[in-house]
Amino acid sequence: MKCRLRVLTAIVAAAVAVVPFDVAGAQVPADDVEVILAIDASGSMLRAIDAAKAAANEFVASMPAEVRIGVETFADIVTVLTPPTTDRPLLAAQIDSIEAGGDTALYDVVVTATQHFTPTAENKVLVLLSDGKDEGSLATLEDAITAVQGVHVEAISLTTAETDLESLTALGPVTSAEDAAGVSAAFARVASLLAEVIEPIAVPSSTDRATTSAPATTVVAATPSVAPTATSVPAAAVTTSTEASNASVWLWLGAVGLFCGLFVLTLLLWPHERVSKARLGIDTPRNVSEIGTRAVSAIEEALERHGKRADLGNALAVADISIKPAEFVAVVGVIAVVAGLAGLALVGPLMGLLVAASILVAVRFYVRRTKAKRQEAFAEQLPDVLQLVTTALRSGYGITQALESVSEDAEQPARGEFARVLVEVRLGRDLSDALRSLAQRMENIDLEWVVSAIDINRETGGNLSEVLQRVSETIRERARLARQARTLTAEGRLSTRILVAFPLVMLLWQWRANPDNFDLLTHGGGLVCLIIAGILMVIGSVWVHKIVNSVAY
């Protein structure tokens, strides 16, 4: 009545091992093995029951014809569809008749299944499929553990929010399946493990068949059902081996690429210093960042050739990012490559591309957002700056001295920007040109008016402080009107955000709560409706955005 120690040891070791191993000498005859399939038929298995039945049929077909197999289901109660038998058509018919509904009597089926093994069977295997914790069993977990003494249990857990891995692990080794498709792979894995320890019945040779009696003919007739097993198990093993090999290749490629990326990043960020002869042991000193310098130079030439260097330099200056455009591109590019290679090594090539693209998009968004915030802050500070200049001019200072007071007393970013203007003037640039460059850099039309007023005053004369005072009052009034317009249109902007976000939230909720209804939107007329709805949402968002923002100026 006890299982052979060597057989159980081989099965348990196979269940834990990740790679194939040698089980020579541990095989047992197929007619000494009995398997009972205990399939969860509770209501939570409604969406996966068809996949479970298909996987169970494949499992039965992959077993040698001499292995006796029984089928039981459990929901509110335990149903014995058939005791262990070698009648494969009967097993297929009983498995196809399974329907889902009810609770999960997990512990009861374990106790019941162990009572339906043939008493004379030496090797008993219980294959248990469940997607949730026990509900409604009369037996306890301790009863189930006691009942499986002397029985090898292989549990397959379909992962859900109610999965109870602790109880399944207490019964035996557990193979997790993330979805319905994974159930088939889990059954195939259990079948391959059993095939390692089951010794197929020898098929008589042609000479033996010529001289065998009627009983021998019966054995020969059974061989066609055994033949598929001999070919299906190695195919699964080859597939698993190929997938593992591919994963290993991606892992090595990602690791090597990650090292190279970090090395290049180190070269780019390494200080440009000379290394002493004694340290290098050579006569001619070399720059350790030579490769990084050449890479930055190549990137700078490419930016200049495509006319992007000046625009990127202005964007970085306005965003207050103190780095050269070529160095910025090089550092961001290397970081994106390193992150992409890390994603490739951990998950795969698609995740690597997504991570790299996400890094580039995030950096671009950060630069634009920071630039827009500093430009907005400068526009808000401009009336106060003009007031400060007007006060300095009325005190007898010149325009240059007045701007010096701004560079000392104003808030950031106005203080830093006007300090840059004074530096350019001291280096020989005309004041009007420096201020006009500031207006273009900050994309501020009000400052362009101020520059025009200063140019007119320098050519025709007049009271510059009074002109700047009027310009300052005009800018303040326009800013007040813009704030009032934004206040009046706040409800429209909020409505736009709600109307755009609400359908997306409902779509995600349907995807998680009711996948069957969501599937209707992924093909046919549902997909067409979904595309049309998306186009209308984009058009409506742009329309409302134009309406609520056009009244600001």
Summary of the structure (lengths in Angstrom):
residues: 553
radius of gyration: 38.4
end to end distance: 91.1
largest distance: 128.5
contacts: 1662
relative contact order: 0.05
helix: 68%
strand: 9%
